Amino acid sequence: MPRTRVNLDHALEMTRTGDLWLFRGRTGADRAIQTLTNAPVNHVGMSVVVDDLPPLMWHAELGKSLPDMWSGTHQRGVQLHDLRDAVLVWAAKYGQRAWLRQLEHPISHEQEDAVLRTIARLDGTPFPSTTRLLSRWFRGRVPSRRPGPRHAGVESAYCAEVVALTYEAMGLLPDGHRANWYDPGRFWSGDRLDLAQGARLGGEIAVEIPPHDMPMRLEESPEEESGTA
């Protein structure tokens, strides 16, 4: 585990488009994902920081606690959230630890446009059922001659697929793997991830959540499901 730590406010100030947010929980579902993928994390999202907007998180989850910043509605599946609110939901409501992993590569206007086009295309895509998620992930382990992420179907998508498809649209992931080859652990430093254009990801930075933000747990809707994966 990394030794570098920052508080949430500092993490929000330093994050830029393309940075990764990784989460680790302790529920049965969280542990199952970690065990299945042989990784210390069970969820991944990506920062989107554009112009004077607050930092946003682009990810996919089961929950619908927060309004989607693209559609303006509460929805499950692929979502664009206020980054601070999203981290607090995952920390306070789902009981997850958070890490920031920064993309060490300048983002061009063309890549920002590619991110926004990907958001417009994928936002609202349903989250797959547990059975479908597992079966698709297993199929991603099988060697295939099919093209990589840009040609993957998007009838439904889980968190790592969303990040992979977005990175691929930005030109940061070379062809060769389908989107379902990726899981949250692929974006942890223990798993080598070869990026294009000379880009690389820095090490994990543990993000500390201020204690005064944790009472957010009490504000959750009782019908909400876990947002794991």
Buried (B, 14 or more C-beta within 10 A) or exposed (E): EEEEEBEBEBBBEBBBBBBBBBBBBEBEBBBBBBEBBEBBBBBBBBBBBEEEEEBBBBBBBBBBBBBBBBEEEEBBBBBBBBBBBBBBBBBBBBBBBBBBBBBEBEBEEEBBEBBBEBBEBBBBBBBBEEEBBBEBBEEBEEEEEEEBBEEBEBEBBBBBBBBBBBBBBBBBBEEEBBBBBBBBBBBBBEBEBEBBEEBEBBEBBBBBBEEEBEEBBEEBEEEBEBBBB
